[in-house]
Amino acid sequence: MSAAPDVGTPSNLQDALDYCRQLVTPALRDAVHRLPAEIGEIAEFSFGWRDVDGTPREGGGKGLRLALAVLSAQIVGASPQSAVAGAVAVELIHAFSLVHDDIMDGDEQRRHRDAVWKAYGIGPAVLVGDGLLALALDSLARSAGAETRDAAMAAVSNALIELVNGQAQDLSFETRPWTGPRAVTVEEYSDMAGAKTGALLGCAAGLGALLGGAPTEVVVALDEMGRHLGLAFQAVDDLLGIWGDPAVTGKPVFNDLRQRKKTLPVISVLTGSSAASPRLLTLLDPDGRTPRSEQDLRAAAHLIDDAGGRDFTEASAERHVGRAREIISAVAVNHAAAFTLTELTAFAANRSH
Amino acid sequence: MSAAPDVGTPSNLQDALDYCRQLVTPALRDAVHRLPAEIGEIAEFSFGWRDVDGTPREGGGKGLRLALAVLSAQIVGASPQSAVAGAVAVELIHAFSLVHDDIMDGDEQRRHRDAVWKAYGIGPAVLVGDGLLALALDSLARSAGAETRDAAMAAVSNALIELVNGQAQDLSFETRPWTGPRAVTVEEYSDMAGAKTGALLGCAAGLGALLGGAPTEVVVALDEMGRHLGLAFQAVDDLLGIWGDPAVTGKPVFNDLRQRKKTLPVISVLTGSSAASPRLLTLLDPDGRTPRSEQDLRAAAHLIDDAGGRDFTEASAERHVGRAREIISAVAVNHAAAFTLTELTAFAANRSH
């Protein structure tokens, strides 16, 4: 997968993503304008709509969640417009989680720019995250469609709980050992990724179907589809975190290895019976403190690849993409939208950033 | 008011507060137990249920919001049980806001103990705040009573937006001048306090009435009642922040003056035409940096008192308590509960901590 040349975004998909973004952005901007001026500007910065000095910019981010919501409404036969309130809510929740996660993880960069806390300070970043979350709920609470609002609020509340659980698990992994009985297992890693990344993508797709009037079993199936897409997406993130091109990802080379992050390629090798484990462990983490040379990190990346960690992770991404596609086929009413959504799953698995 | 001897809590009110706390705490604890272990312990610390080392404690906090919700259900003729889901939600939101506000304000102490961020670090404090908020929404979304859930979620979402607005306004006051055209006015201060403190107390009372099955106009009236109580509560907080007994408030003497906080007693003097203003300004903030001696702070407190800032703030608290009582009289069906709620307003205005 990531070994193949980057296929880019097919023009049909790119058109669809552009369409979804253009459909949802006005409502998203209207929502953000309801924040008080002091934090509204910071919220606009977090969406990539402005620089710190106020210069307007094109928005950043892939718009994956809003597209998932809109396409999920379409594949169940509803209008794309029916999903807008849900798309706005999930994009706001995603923005909230990025702002707060960057504080917790101490990540200084996001999409080639300063993280919000780095640009504006921790206090304002905490508050703007809270504001984005409050706005997500308030937007949904104000949305038309009283008959689906209750279920929509429940879906969003549940995704939030999962997001927090996933982040708590991820943070707890930092203090766990690489090997031995307390090492993080592949199963625990999948639980974490399912909660941290899968839940909100599942919520986006499920909300699209729900607001599009689909029956409960279709809503549940598309939620599941989004979760598989999320797990595939996270697996590819893990591949890019080791083997991604820094010029494209915007992160330093071997970034996840440098930061001692417990990601799927590493965990799958270290919790397996690979003969490479002891040597890998020495390269990754001689004593939990010493900075490693780029040469050591490069050697570690090679070892992980040789020991099958890259193949394992690529296979995991492919398996989840396959499951997502099966669900799309099973529930699709609008086959043009289903084709686009299938292309989106391929893109998520083949992306280079 | 604060000049009068502290009246303590009347036994009828104390019994009622104890009853409300005992009614709501099991459901609140059940909710908190649904957080993942990593942050569940921190959440329990934030409620004062345990120390950092795990020693169990009696809960801290006044339980004002949960009591407001329960008593508001009772005064409209409903059972206290009907308000429990709402009481749990508002207590969780209150806990969320305290944890995050202490980060933003850099406050190291809360209820005579370390603030959460001080005890556990900023990252975990951000996450536990997010978790408490997610839990509030999820608890309400899971609650029985589908016919009121939609309105309850809307009320909570709206209160959250106001909380964030109020905190943003409060933070923006820090960088505003004490005097001149850009000085914070009494009206701006009231807007901020209404959003930061009033909205959640209004939400607590309104939710109690809503879940108790009251008609919309009664829900709106009790929301308004809670807002007045919140404004009275904030005014008394401002009095205690200057003239409170450190042994009782748990904060240093003249704390708000020391921290250069723009509170109602000071704002009312400096934006009025008091001859004391220039001298007060010099004592409060010679250049925005220099630490002031305790003697200077004491002199400033005297000046504010002499210039009428204390009377103005006491009168404001009394006016809001009066409005709250009028509303209670107007809507009460259960007069025993109305009597207790009236005692609660008196307690809020006469408290010493």
Interface residues (C-beta under 8 A of the other chain):
Chain A: R34 L35 P36 E38 I39 H100 I103 M104 D105 G106 I122 G123 P124 V126 L127 G129 D130 G131 L133 A134 L135 L137 D138 L140 A141 R142 A146 R149 D150 M153 A154 V156 S157 N158 L160 I161 L163 V164 N165 Q167 A168 Q169 L171 S172
Chain B: R34 L35 P36 E38 I39 H100 I103 M104 D105 G106 I122 G123 P124 V126 L127 G129 D130 G131 L133 A134 L135 L137 D138 L140 A141 R142 A146 R149 D150 M153 A154 V156 S157 N158 L160 I161 L163 V164 N165 Q167 A168 Q169 L171 S172
